[in-house]
Amino acid sequence: MKLLIQIFLFIIFLNFNAISGESGDLPGQEIQEIKETEEIFEEKPEEKEGMNVSDVNELLEPKNTNVTLPKNRLEEIFDQYFLAELNDKKLTIIGECEKNLLDGKCYVVKPSKISDHFNNYYFYTNSQNQVYSIIVFNDKKQGDLNKCKEKIEMWKEYFNSFDLNQKEPMDNSLNFVLTDAPQSNSLEIFASCYSEKYRDISSSFSIKFFKNI
């Protein structure tokens, strides 16, 4: 009888081990975890939305890198700095002309840098021998004012590279007035296609530079 009871208990013990999982697992949990694991690995990774072609092209397009740089002040013309002594190393003094100031002088010069638009170059100095004014002009008569208008436009374009503002009137194609005021010792520039006669100057086209001192 005792032997039969031991055999019976042994059979029950074998059956219990046959249906049990790992230690601490509830019935069915092992299978459930396997299924969940399979579902996780079977799940396809979510595809992230990529850039379209237009986005890429926009990135590749060059950005606007235009930078407005400050313009330089006009401090030199025809080899001569304003409010500096006469540059006799680059200028040939031809003679003297009528002066503007009582204690100043006027020199007829030939710069190393000249323009075909002018055949006369007058440089004016003050009592400190500093050049404060330059007048360049052509004393030959003009037969065609349109050619002079072209010269006016060329000089306007040249002066546009400097820190200068045009003064009114601005709609005259035969002359213009520029200034760099309100800077100290402001510079004023007058260009004209009109015939002019004053002192010893007889001009059909001129540009005058006046440095306030």
C-alpha positions in Angstrom: 0.0 0.0 0.0 2.8 2.4 0.9 4.5 1.5 -2.4 1.3 2.3 -4.3 1.0 5.7 -2.6 4.7 6.6 -3.5 4.1 5.6 -7.2 1.0 7.7 -7.3 2.7 10.8 -5.9 5.7 10.3 -8.3 3.3 10.3 -11.3 1.6 13.5 -10.1 5.0 15.2 -9.7 6.0 14.3 -13.2 2.8 15.7 -14.7 3.2 19.0 -12.7 6.7 19.5 -14.2 5.5 18.8 -17.7 3.1 21.9 -17.7 5.3 24.3 -15.7 7.5 27.1 -17.3 10.5 28.9 -15.9 10.5 29.8 -12.2 8.3 32.8 -11.5 6.3 32.6 -14.7 2.5 32.3 -14.8 0.8 29.8 -17.0 0.7 31.0 -20.6 3.0 33.9 -19.9 6.0 32.3 -21.7 4.1 31.8 -24.8 2.6 35.3 -24.7 6.1 36.9 -24.4 7.3 34.8 -27.4 4.4 36.1 -29.4 4.9 39.7 -28.4 8.6 39.3 -29.3 7.8 38.0 -32.7 5.3 40.8 -33.2 8.0 43.3 -32.3 10.6 41.9 -34.7 7.9 41.5 -37.4 6.9 45.1 -37.1 8.5 47.1 -39.9 10.4 50.2 -38.8 8.5 53.4 -39.4 9.8 55.2 -42.5 10.7 58.8 -41.7 9.5 61.4 -44.1 12.5 62.4 -46.2 13.3 65.8 -48.0 11.7 66.2 -51.4 13.6 67.4 -54.3 12.5 71.0 -54.0 13.8 71.1 -50.4 17.2 69.9 -51.5 17.4 72.4 -54.4 16.5 75.2 -52.0 19.4 74.2 -49.7 21.8 74.0 -52.7 20.7 77.4 -54.0 23.3 80.1 -53.3 22.2 82.5 -50.6 22.2 86.2 -51.1 25.7 87.2 -50.0 25.6 90.8 -51.4 26.9 93.1 -48.7 26.7 96.8 -49.0 30.1 98.1 -48.1 30.6 101.7 -47.0 32.0 103.9 -49.8 35.3 105.7 -49.4 35.5 109.4 -49.2 37.0 111.1 -52.3 40.3 112.5 -51.0 42.5 112.5 -54.1 42.1 113.4 -57.7 44.6 113.9 -60.6 47.6 112.8 -58.4 46.8 115.3 -55.7 45.4 114.9 -52.2 43.1 117.7 -50.9 44.5 119.8 -48.0 48.0 118.5 -48.7 51.0 120.2 -50.2 51.4 120.3 -53.9 52.5 116.9 -55.1 55.5 118.1 -57.2 56.7 114.4 -57.5 53.8 113.6 -59.8 52.8 117.0 -61.0 54.7 119.2 -63.5 54.2 122.9 -62.7 53.7 124.8 -66.0 53.1 128.3 -64.6 50.8 130.4 -62.3 47.2 131.4 -62.7 44.9 133.9 -61.1 44.4 133.0 -57.4 41.2 132.9 -55.4 42.5 133.8 -52.0 44.6 136.9 -51.3 47.2 134.9 -49.4 47.0 131.8 -51.7 48.4 130.7 -55.0 47.2 129.1 -58.2 49.3 126.8 -60.3 48.8 125.6 -63.9 50.0 122.0 -63.7 50.2 118.8 -65.8 49.4 115.7 -63.7 50.8 112.3 -64.5 47.2 111.1 -64.5 45.1 113.2 -66.9 41.8 112.9 -68.7 41.2 113.5 -72.5 38.2 115.5 -71.5 40.4 118.4 -70.2 43.3 120.4 -71.5 43.8 122.7 -68.5 44.5 121.8 -64.8 44.4 124.6 -62.2 45.4 123.8 -58.6 44.7 126.4 -55.8 46.6 126.5 -52.5 45.9 128.4 -49.3 48.4 130.2 -47.0 49.6 126.9 -45.7 50.4 125.7 -49.2 47.6 123.2 -49.0 45.6 122.4 -52.1 42.0 123.2 -51.3 40.6 123.6 -54.8 41.1 122.0 -58.3 39.6 123.2 -61.5 40.0 121.1 -64.7 38.4 122.4 -67.9 38.5 122.3 -71.7 38.7 125.7 -73.4 37.9 124.3 -76.9 34.4 125.0 -78.3 32.0 122.1 -78.4 30.0 121.5 -81.6 27.8 118.7 -80.1 26.3 118.9 -76.6 25.4 115.2 -76.7 29.1 114.4 -76.5 29.3 116.6 -73.4 26.3 114.8 -71.9 28.1 111.5 -72.4 31.1 113.0 -70.5 28.8 114.1 -67.7 27.3 110.6 -67.4 30.8 109.1 -67.4 31.9 111.3 -64.5 28.7 110.7 -62.6 29.4 107.0 -62.8 33.0 107.5 -61.6 32.0 109.6 -58.6 29.3 107.0 -57.8 32.0 104.9 -56.3 32.7 107.4 -53.6 30.7 108.7 -50.6 29.0 111.6 -52.4 25.4 112.8 -52.6 23.9 114.6 -55.5 22.5 118.0 -54.8 19.4 119.5 -56.6 18.6 120.0 -59.3 19.2 116.4 -60.3 17.4 116.2 -63.6 19.8 118.4 -65.6 21.9 116.3 -68.1 24.3 119.2 -68.7 25.6 119.6 -65.2 25.6 118.1 -61.7 26.6 119.1 -58.1 27.9 116.6 -55.6 28.9 116.9 -51.9 30.1 114.6 -49.1 28.6 116.9 -46.4 28.1 116.8 -43.5 31.6 115.3 -43.1 34.3 117.7 -41.8 36.0 119.8 -44.4 33.3 118.8 -46.8 34.0 118.5 -50.5 31.8 119.9 -53.3 32.1 119.0 -56.9 30.6 121.0 -59.8 30.5 119.6 -63.4 29.2 121.7 -66.2 28.8 121.6 -70.0 27.9 125.3 -70.1 30.3 127.8 -71.6 31.9 129.8 -68.7 34.3 132.8 -68.5 35.7 134.1 -65.3 39.1 135.4 -64.3 41.6 133.7 -66.7 39.3 130.7 -67.3 37.3 130.2 -70.5 35.6 126.8 -70.4 33.2 124.7 -72.5 33.4 121.7 -70.1 34.7 121.8 -66.5 34.8 120.1 -63.2 35.5 122.1 -60.1 36.5 120.7 -56.7 36.2 122.8 -53.6 37.4 121.6 -50.2 35.9 123.7 -47.3 38.7 124.8 -45.0 
